Amino acid sequence: MCENPVVPSYLHLNDKTLDQVFEENEVVFRNFLPISDETTLIPGDQIDVKRTSFNRGKYLEKFEDSLYSLKNYEEKNSYRIFGISVGAIRKFQAKVEMSKEKDKDRIYSLSLIHNPETCMYPHTVIQAFDNGMEVSEIKPNSVKNKYRTFIAEQSIIYPP
């Protein structure tokens, strides 16, 4: 049960079930600290490569509801929000060519996992895969950089 009085009840987990069905055109939202008030860029360091958290747009009444996931909601005016479609996330692939003939190339891909929190039912994470196997984090720096660049380039800062 959500104990945070700031978060509207429609965002609470309560008895809702997991929803692992993501439509291609569904948008997920993430909060970030902009470099300036006029920023049109999403800073790469605002995109965590371990398990990037987002909030599913289909469970938000408005994109600003994503701000309720902040640890300190009173800081909401310092943040901006970006959104990216599920279809774009699914298109990400990064190939790491191995130097030894016996080692096969590694292909990194992404998937979304609905991971509700008590006060934020829409909470979702991006899960990385290395040759189809779930990994807790992306290791090669080259892939981390591709991942951050891809997410930043495929996203839209809201309001658009």
GIURBEL-V811186 format. One record per pair of residues at least 4 apart in sequence whose C-alpha atoms are under 8 Angstrom apart, sorted by sequence separation. I is the first residue (numbers start at 0). J is the second residue. D is the distance in Angstrom with one decimal. If there is no record, write none. Layout:
BEGIN
i:I j:J d:D
i:I j:J d:D
END
This chain:
BEGIN
i:6 j:10 d:6.9
i:7 j:11 d:7.2
i:21 j:25 d:6.7
i:34 j:38 d:6.2
i:41 j:45 d:7.2
i:42 j:46 d:7.5
i:47 j:51 d:5.2
i:55 j:59 d:6.9
i:56 j:60 d:7.9
i:60 j:64 d:6.8
i:68 j:72 d:7.7
i:71 j:75 d:7.7
i:74 j:78 d:7.3
i:83 j:87 d:6.9
i:84 j:88 d:6.6
i:85 j:89 d:6.3
i:86 j:90 d:6.5
i:87 j:91 d:7.0
i:98 j:102 d:7.5
i:115 j:119 d:6.1
i:116 j:120 d:5.6
i:128 j:132 d:5.1
i:129 j:133 d:6.5
i:138 j:142 d:7.4
i:139 j:143 d:6.4
i:140 j:144 d:6.1
i:141 j:145 d:6.3
i:142 j:146 d:6.0
i:143 j:147 d:6.2
i:144 j:148 d:6.0
i:145 j:149 d:5.9
i:146 j:150 d:6.2
i:147 j:151 d:6.1
i:148 j:152 d:6.0
i:149 j:153 d:6.0
i:150 j:154 d:6.1
i:155 j:159 d:6.6
i:6 j:11 d:7.6
i:33 j:38 d:6.2
i:46 j:51 d:6.6
i:54 j:59 d:7.9
i:56 j:61 d:7.7
i:59 j:64 d:5.9
i:67 j:72 d:6.1
i:69 j:74 d:7.9
i:83 j:88 d:7.4
i:97 j:102 d:6.0
i:115 j:120 d:4.4
i:116 j:121 d:7.9
i:128 j:133 d:4.4
i:129 j:134 d:6.5
i:137 j:142 d:6.9
i:138 j:143 d:7.2
i:56 j:62 d:6.7
i:59 j:65 d:7.4
i:66 j:72 d:6.9
i:69 j:75 d:7.5
i:97 j:103 d:6.3
i:114 j:120 d:7.8
i:115 j:121 d:5.9
i:116 j:122 d:6.3
i:127 j:133 d:6.1
i:128 j:134 d:5.5
i:137 j:143 d:6.2
i:33 j:40 d:7.8
i:96 j:103 d:7.7
i:97 j:104 d:5.2
i:114 j:121 d:7.7
i:115 j:122 d:4.8
i:126 j:133 d:7.2
i:127 j:134 d:5.8
i:33 j:41 d:7.0
i:34 j:42 d:7.3
i:96 j:104 d:4.7
i:97 j:105 d:7.4
i:113 j:121 d:7.3
i:114 j:122 d:5.5
i:115 j:123 d:6.7
i:126 j:134 d:7.6
i:127 j:135 d:7.3
i:33 j:42 d:7.2
i:66 j:75 d:6.2
i:95 j:104 d:5.7
i:96 j:105 d:6.5
i:113 j:122 d:6.4
i:114 j:123 d:4.8
i:126 j:135 d:7.8
i:127 j:136 d:6.9
i:1 j:11 d:6.3
i:31 j:41 d:7.6
i:94 j:104 d:6.9
i:95 j:105 d:5.0
i:113 j:123 d:4.4
i:114 j:124 d:6.5
i:127 j:137 d:6.9
i:0 j:11 d:7.6
i:1 j:12 d:7.7
i:54 j:65 d:6.1
i:94 j:105 d:5.7
i:95 j:106 d:6.3
i:112 j:123 d:5.6
i:113 j:124 d:6.6
i:0 j:12 d:7.5
i:1 j:13 d:7.9
i:66 j:78 d:8.0
i:94 j:106 d:4.5
i:111 j:123 d:6.8
i:112 j:124 d:5.4
i:0 j:13 d:6.2
i:32 j:45 d:7.3
i:93 j:106 d:5.7
i:94 j:107 d:6.4
i:111 j:124 d:5.8
i:112 j:125 d:6.3
i:31 j:45 d:6.0
i:66 j:80 d:8.0
i:92 j:106 d:6.6
i:93 j:107 d:5.1
i:111 j:125 d:4.6
i:112 j:126 d:6.8
i:65 j:80 d:7.7
i:92 j:107 d:5.5
i:93 j:108 d:6.8
i:110 j:125 d:5.7
i:111 j:126 d:6.0
i:91 j:107 d:8.0
i:92 j:108 d:4.9
i:109 j:125 d:6.5
i:110 j:126 d:5.2
i:63 j:80 d:7.5
i:91 j:108 d:5.8
i:92 j:109 d:7.6
i:109 j:126 d:5.6
i:110 j:127 d:6.6
i:62 j:80 d:7.8
i:90 j:108 d:7.9
i:91 j:109 d:6.4
i:109 j:127 d:4.7
i:110 j:128 d:7.9
i:89 j:108 d:7.4
i:108 j:127 d:5.9
i:109 j:128 d:6.0
i:89 j:109 d:5.9
i:107 j:127 d:6.8
i:108 j:128 d:5.2
i:88 j:109 d:6.5
i:89 j:110 d:6.2
i:107 j:128 d:5.4
i:108 j:129 d:6.7
i:88 j:110 d:7.1
i:106 j:128 d:8.0
i:107 j:129 d:4.6
i:108 j:130 d:7.8
i:29 j:52 d:6.9
i:106 j:129 d:5.7
i:107 j:130 d:6.2
i:108 j:131 d:7.6
i:29 j:53 d:4.9
i:105 j:129 d:6.3
i:106 j:130 d:5.1
i:107 j:131 d:7.8
i:28 j:53 d:5.2
i:29 j:54 d:6.5
i:105 j:130 d:5.7
i:106 j:131 d:7.9
i:27 j:53 d:5.8
i:28 j:54 d:5.1
i:85 j:111 d:7.7
i:27 j:54 d:5.3
i:28 j:55 d:6.4
i:27 j:55 d:4.5
i:28 j:56 d:6.6
i:26 j:55 d:6.5
i:27 j:56 d:5.3
i:25 j:55 d:7.7
i:26 j:56 d:5.4
i:25 j:56 d:6.9
i:26 j:57 d:7.6
i:25 j:57 d:7.0
i:28 j:62 d:7.1
i:30 j:65 d:6.9
i:107 j:142 d:7.8
i:29 j:65 d:6.8
i:30 j:66 d:6.6
i:28 j:65 d:6.5
i:41 j:81 d:8.0
i:33 j:77 d:7.8
i:32 j:77 d:6.5
i:33 j:78 d:6.6
i:32 j:78 d:4.9
i:33 j:79 d:6.5
i:31 j:78 d:5.5
i:32 j:79 d:6.3
i:95 j:142 d:7.7
i:10 j:58 d:7.3
i:30 j:78 d:6.2
i:31 j:79 d:5.4
i:94 j:142 d:8.0
i:10 j:59 d:7.3
i:30 j:79 d:5.7
i:31 j:80 d:6.0
i:93 j:142 d:6.3
i:30 j:80 d:4.4
i:31 j:81 d:7.6
i:29 j:80 d:5.5
i:30 j:81 d:6.5
i:68 j:119 d:6.6
i:28 j:80 d:6.6
i:29 j:81 d:5.5
i:67 j:119 d:7.7
i:93 j:145 d:7.2
i:28 j:81 d:5.6
i:29 j:82 d:6.4
i:93 j:146 d:8.0
i:28 j:82 d:4.4
i:27 j:82 d:5.5
i:28 j:83 d:6.7
i:91 j:146 d:7.7
i:26 j:82 d:6.0
i:27 j:83 d:5.7
i:26 j:83 d:5.4
i:27 j:84 d:6.3
i:26 j:84 d:4.3
i:27 j:85 d:7.1
i:91 j:149 d:7.4
i:25 j:84 d:5.5
i:26 j:85 d:6.1
i:24 j:84 d:5.6
i:25 j:85 d:5.6
i:6 j:67 d:5.9
i:23 j:84 d:6.8
i:24 j:85 d:6.1
i:25 j:86 d:7.7
i:5 j:67 d:7.7
i:23 j:85 d:5.1
i:24 j:86 d:6.1
i:58 j:120 d:7.6
i:59 j:121 d:7.2
i:88 j:150 d:7.5
i:22 j:85 d:6.8
i:23 j:86 d:4.2
i:58 j:121 d:5.6
i:21 j:85 d:6.9
i:22 j:86 d:7.6
i:23 j:87 d:7.9
i:57 j:121 d:8.0
i:56 j:121 d:7.5
i:55 j:121 d:4.9
i:87 j:153 d:6.7
i:5 j:72 d:7.9
i:54 j:121 d:4.9
i:55 j:122 d:6.5
i:83 j:150 d:7.5
i:53 j:121 d:8.0
i:54 j:122 d:4.6
i:55 j:123 d:6.6
i:53 j:122 d:5.9
i:54 j:123 d:5.6
i:52 j:122 d:6.9
i:53 j:123 d:5.1
i:83 j:153 d:6.3
i:84 j:154 d:7.7
i:52 j:123 d:5.7
i:53 j:124 d:5.9
i:83 j:154 d:4.5
i:52 j:124 d:4.5
i:53 j:125 d:7.8
i:82 j:154 d:5.3
i:83 j:155 d:6.5
i:51 j:124 d:5.4
i:52 j:125 d:6.7
i:81 j:154 d:6.1
i:82 j:155 d:5.3
i:50 j:124 d:5.7
i:51 j:125 d:5.3
i:81 j:155 d:5.4
i:82 j:156 d:6.4
i:50 j:125 d:5.5
i:51 j:126 d:7.8
i:81 j:156 d:4.2
i:82 j:157 d:7.0
i:50 j:126 d:5.9
i:80 j:156 d:5.9
i:81 j:157 d:5.5
i:49 j:126 d:7.9
i:50 j:127 d:7.7
i:79 j:156 d:7.4
i:80 j:157 d:5.5
i:49 j:127 d:8.0
i:79 j:157 d:7.2
i:80 j:158 d:7.9
i:50 j:135 d:7.5
i:49 j:135 d:6.2
i:50 j:136 d:7.3
i:49 j:136 d:4.5
i:48 j:136 d:6.4
i:49 j:137 d:6.7
i:48 j:137 d:6.4
i:21 j:111 d:7.8
i:19 j:112 d:6.4
i:19 j:113 d:5.7
i:18 j:113 d:6.3
i:48 j:143 d:6.4
i:62 j:157 d:7.8
i:17 j:113 d:6.6
i:17 j:114 d:7.6
i:17 j:115 d:7.4
i:48 j:146 d:7.6
i:48 j:147 d:7.5
i:46 j:147 d:6.0
i:12 j:115 d:6.6
i:12 j:116 d:6.5
i:13 j:117 d:7.2
i:43 j:147 d:5.5
i:46 j:150 d:7.9
i:11 j:116 d:7.9
i:12 j:117 d:5.0
i:15 j:120 d:7.9
i:43 j:148 d:6.9
i:11 j:117 d:5.9
i:12 j:118 d:6.1
i:11 j:118 d:4.4
i:12 j:119 d:6.3
i:10 j:118 d:6.3
i:11 j:119 d:5.3
i:12 j:120 d:4.6
i:43 j:151 d:7.2
i:10 j:119 d:5.2
i:11 j:120 d:5.4
i:42 j:151 d:7.6
i:10 j:120 d:5.4
i:41 j:151 d:5.6
i:10 j:121 d:7.0
i:40 j:151 d:7.4
i:6 j:118 d:6.8
i:3 j:118 d:7.1
i:41 j:156 d:7.9
i:1 j:117 d:5.4
i:2 j:118 d:7.7
i:0 j:117 d:6.1
i:1 j:118 d:4.9
i:39 j:156 d:7.2
i:0 j:118 d:7.5
END
